[in-house]
Amino acid sequence: MDLKESILAVYPTFGDLDSDGDLDLIVGKNSGKLLYYENIVGFGSIMKFKPFVPDYYSIDVGNHSKPQIIDINDDGLSDLLIGEQNGNLNYYKNIGVKGNPLFSKDSSITNYGKIRILNPYPMTSPDGYSAPFLVKGKNKKNLLYVGTITGAIYQYEQVSKDSFALINSFFGKIKEGWNTSIFVNDLNNDNRYDFFIGNYRGGISSFTSDILIGNSELEVNKSLNFTINPNPSKGLFKIQFTENNNAKLKVIDLYGKILMNKNIFDDNLELDLSTYPNGIYFIQVENKEGISTQKVVLQK
């Protein structure tokens, strides 16, 4: 990002805002506003963005905007669903046309689904820091997951056009640290939901499930646990596993290219990345129970 301002609490999300078939980028930030980056290279190519648009359509949800790009009202245009520090969910309807998205405060709903996440331990603040992710289900049986300040994931089911019912305030018994966010998709093409959880300290945890796409009865299985130290590192990363169970390890760069693919059999491993350029990489470990991914920083 070629930014002339210092921003905190960066929250990126990808989606096809301009209906040209590729993924654009919206970035939430601590001020509650949004940055917009239009992808100009087309589907299937390495992303290339136009200069960013600051304060995108003057959208401001208060503090700590956490957006998702999704067609909420099924009109073929990508809308914005945005969480915020005080726990509300904000729905910004796209009132433009294909190729030219348009958002207005007048067409927004500041309490979407009549949901507000509150901190159950409000010793310092009642704010819930909502981080929504809406999953479009079959027969309009939509599910909504919301990351929270405490780390618990709230699960809602849509019961009418404008309202959701809370069905689980501790979804999957997932507790991955404070101020969590969630991403849901079928990334391994097995027609089942995969769940990815981010948190305040910067980690990413992944969960697999046996739940077929479109099914609302969701339970998840925790995949392999491992720790990486030191991180950042000048090149040598020490990886310790809780349970190995003959796993496979991949090193992946920011473009999704697999740089290393190896089998591991021990509970402790030294991984040498000193020959790679400085930057951010992802360590992905897979065993029979699922996949876990963690970010590492190489700084020589």
N, C-alpha and C positions, 0 to 999 in steps of 0.2 A: 504494500500500500504506500503510495506516495502522499503521505499526509503531512500537512504543515501544523497540525495540532496534535497534542498528546492526548490519547484516548485510553480509557481504562475499561475493564469489564467487557472486552470485545466478545460479541456473540454472533457468529456467522451462520447463515443459512442459504441453501441453494435451491433454485427453482426456476422454471421458465416463465418469467414475468412478462416478456414481450411476445410470447407465443410463436417464436421462431425455431423451436425444436431443440435449443441448447439450454444449458443451465446458467442463469445469471446469479449474482451474489448480492445479498442484502446483509449488512452488518449492523447489529444493535450495539449500543454503547451505554456507558454509565449515565450520560446526560438524558437518556430517554429518547434520543433522536436516532435516525437511521442514515447509513451511507449506502449508496446504490452503485454497483459495478455491472455494466452491461457486457455480457460475453459476446464477442463479435466473430468467432471463428467457426461456429456451427457444431452440430452434434458429432461426437466421436473424435474430435480433435482436442489437443491440449488447450486448455482455456487461455484466452487472451481477452483482457478487459479494456474498455474505454476508460479514460480518466473518470475518477469517481464523482458522483453527484452528492454533495453534502446536504444534510438536512432535507432528505428526500421528501418531497411534497409537504414540507413543514410538519411532518408527523412527529409528535412529541407526547409520549405516554407518561412523562414524569421523570422517573429514574430507572436505570437498568432495563432497557428495552431488550426483549428476548423474542425475536420474530420467527415465524414459520411461513413459508410461501405455499399456499394450497388453495385450490378452488373450493371454497366453502359452500357456495350456493349452487353449484353444478350448472353454471352458465357458460362454461368453457373458458373463463378468464381466471387467472391466478389472483387470489386475494391475499391479505396479510392477517395473520393471527399473532398478536403480540402480548407477551407477558410483561410484567413490570414489578418494581420493588414492592408496591403496596398490595400485591397479590391479585389484582384484577386481571381479566383477560379482555383485550381490545380487538375488535373485528373491524378491519378496514376493507370495505367492499371495493373491488376494482370496478369503477364506473366508466372506464375507457372502452377501447375496442382492441381487437387483436392487432398486435404490432405497436400499440400506443397505450400502455397502461396509465390509469389516472386514479388518484386517490384524493379524497376530500374529507375534512373533519365532519362536514355536514352529513356524510353518508356512513359514518362510523358508529359502532356500538361500543361503549366504554365498559360495559359489564356483560360481555358475551356469555351466554349460557347461565346467567345469574350466578356466576362463580366468583368467589374471592377466597384466595388462600391466606390464612392467618397463621402466624407463628404461635404454636401452643405453649411456648415458653417465653412470653413477652417481657422478660425482665428489663431489656433495653429497648425493644421495639416490637410492635405487633406485626411488622411487615413479613409477608410470606414469600416474596421473590418468586413469583410464578413463572414457570418455563413450560409453555404448552406444546404438545404435539398431537395433532388430530389425525386419526387413522380412518380413512373412508372404508366402510364395510359394505358387504352385499346387502341389498334390500334396504339401503339407507340406515343400516344398523351401525352408526358411526361410534367410534370409541375415542375418548380423549384422555391423554396421559399428561400429568402436570408435575414437573419437578418442583421442589420446595426448598425453603431455607434449611429445614431440619434434615433433608436428605431423603425423606419418604417420598415415594411416587404415588400420587393420587390417580385413581382410575374412575372415569365417568362413562356412562352410556347415554347416548342421545335419546330422549323420550318424546320430544316434539321439535318443531322447527327451531325454537329459540331457547330450549332448556335441556339440561343434562341432569342425570341422577348420579350421585356418588355411590359407587358399588364397592370400592375398596380404597381405604386410606393408607394402606401399607402394601401396595401391589408387589407380589412376588417375594415379599419379605426382603426387598432390596434396600440396603442401607450402605451407600457408597461414599459417605462423607457429607459435608454441608453444601447447601446451595447447588442441588443437582439439576441437571437437564437430561432430556431423554430423546432418543432418535429410534424410530421403529421402521423396519423394512425387512424384506427377504433378500439379504445380501449374498447368500450362498445358493440361491435358486433351487431350494428344496420345497418351495410352496408352503413354508412355515415362517412364522414371525421370528425375527431376531431383534434383540433389544440392546442398545448402546447407551451407557450412562456416563455423562461428564460430571465433574464436581469442582468445587472451589479451588482445590489444590492443583488442578490441571490434569488429573488422571482420566483415563477412559477405560471403562469396564464393559465387557460384552457378555450377553446372556443368550442362550438358545432356548427354543421351546419345541414342543411337539404339537403346537396349535396350528392348524391349517389356516391359510389366509381366508378371512371372512368369518372365522369362528370367534365368538365373544367370550368363550369360557377359557380364560387365559391363565396359565401357570407357567413359570419359567424355571429352568435348571441352571444353576450357577456353573460356569465353566472354570477352567483351570486358573488357580491363583498363583501369582508369582510377583516377586519384587525385583527391582533393578537399582543397583547402586554402584558407583556414584552416578548421579544424573542431575546436571550435565557432566560430561566426561571428556577428557582429551582423546579418548579412543577405546579404552578398555572398560567394558561394562560387566559387572558381576551380577548374574541372574540366579536367584534362589527360588525354588518351587516348593509349594506346600505338599503337593502330590504330583508326581511326574506322569506315571502311567503311560510311558513311551509316547511322548508327544513329538510333534513336528514344529519347527520354528522357522519363521520367515522374517526377513528384514525388508521393509517396503519404504520407498521414498515418497515424497509429497505428491508425485504424479501417479502413484499407484503401481510403479514398476517394482517387481520383485527382484531384489539385489542378492539375496541369499536364501537358500532353502535347504534345511538340514534336519535330520532326525536327532533327537536327544533322548538319552536314557538315564542320566543322572539328575539328582535334585539340585546340583550346583553346576553352573556353567560360566565360563569366562568368554565373553564375546568381544572380539577385536574389530572395531570399525575404523581404525586409524588411517586406513588407506582411502576412506571415503571423504568427500568434501565436507566442510563444516555445514551444519544445518540440522533440520528436524527429520527424524526417521521414526517409523513405527515398527515395534517388535510384536509380531503376532504369533501366538502359540495355540496349537490345536491338538486336542486329544479326543478320545471317544465320547467325552461328555460335552464338548463344545469348543468355542474359540474365545480367547481373550487377547486384547490388544492394549499396548501401552506406548506412550510417546517417549522418545529419548532425544536429547540435544547433544550433538557432537560439536565441541568447541575446542580446537587445538591451540 
